[in-house]
Structure formats: structure tokens, C-alpha cells
């Protein structure tokens, strides 16, 4: 055996030993770290809960497009609760919701409805609106149903589990529709070229998750380009949120407290595509 080969094996053996020891250390420490982070998240959640109860004790949305929306319990599905009660949630979309209220659709399709903030909120805002809400999470569907009851819109809100490309292609397009989608990265597969063509005369709001699948925003913007005017809206980072809303509930609070209440905890690479049909491409 050459000296070089022997030396190489010695180095590899030493690396293997270090790796093994690191693995043992990791297996010993990871459960502790997970427990630590869970405990810290629980403590932070409790702190925010106490702060919210101080400034907004009632489970009613205080401002924004869905002001007056009642929450049956202090819980959101898959997102933050405090920002929704304060009405600052997705404040980037406020101009869009004003536009929708001024020229309301007949049908609202909400893919990824969570506990019903948008689905029930819009039904409350537009009295004649029919809502078709979808979510794969059983808890989300349960909470959405409870919220529909609490706000007396059960006859106009249907809730189901899945909404696929085939389901969108089956939608009757004679009625004026608004389609909203927040499906955690699956949007690039749901809105196929066929679906885009089918919805050519209707408005869509699509939350995009480039941190899940890089290039999703560009891909969908290109797919909709021929049939819709596409507006890109970037998500505001949490640290800047207090600058974007004017809420009396925030008066007297420190910047840290304001950020805690308004934070939406969105990873980088999130935003929305607002797709408005080109003139003349109304419901067929």
C-alpha cells in the first residue's frame, strides 16, 4: 500500500468517526431542540394572545374589508389569528377587495379557505354572493362551517375538501366569478393552460409560493398573459407591517408589540397575482 493511499484511508476514517460522533450528538440534541422551540413558540403565542385580548377583547374583526366578521372561537387554521381580528391580515390586498365590492361577482370560489376569513367575510360583505369554499384540512373545514353559522351565511356558503383542475373546468362560466387560491404551492398545477382558458372572463387572486417551487409566479403570469391583465403584489415583511396600517388598537404599543400582533410569518418568495380579464372577455 502506498503512503498516499494509507494517508487517505486515515483521513477518511477520521472523518467517519467525526461524522458518527456528530450523528450521535445530533440524535441526542435534536429532541431537546425541538422541545425548546415548541416551548418558545407556545410562550410567544400565549404572549400575543394576552396582548390581543388587551387591545381587542371581542372576537370580531376590527377593520379592513371584512370588518364585523365574527369568529366563533379564537382560532385560525394554518395562519395567524391576531392580524385577522385586527383586520390587517393581507392588507396588501385591500385595494383589490374594494374593487371587488364595487363590482361584485355572483360566485366566489375560495381554494384553501382555512377557517373562512375570506370566504365568510366576503359572503358577509356581498349579501347575494354564493361561496364555494375548499380546504383539504378537516379542522379548517370545521372552523369555516362554524364561522358561516356564526355570521348567518350558511345557505350561501358550501364547503368541500378538494378543488382540482377538473373541478375548475366543471365550473359554469355564465355567472360572474371570482376565484381565490392559497394552496401552498400547488397553484402551478391547478391553473393549467386549459383552466386559464376556461376562466378567461373571470378575475382571480392567486397567492404564489416561490419558496416552495421556484419560478411559480413567473410561470403563472405567463400562462395568464394572453387572457388577463396580471398584477403582481409582493408580501410586506413583518417588520414593516406597522407602517402599512393605521389602527387605534396599536396606539401606545411598542414597535415589537405592534409587529407581534401584525406579523403573518410569511417566508420570502410569497406574494399574489391578481388576474383581471381583458376587456370584452366577460362571462360567457
Helices and strands as residue ranges (DSSP letters): H 3-55, H 82-86, G 91-93, H 94-102, E 107-111, H 117-125, E 130-134, H 138-150, G 154-156, E 157-160, H 165-169, E 177-181, H 187-190, H 193-198, E 203-209, H 216-224, E 228-234, G 238-240, H 241-244, G 248-250, H 255-262, E 270-277
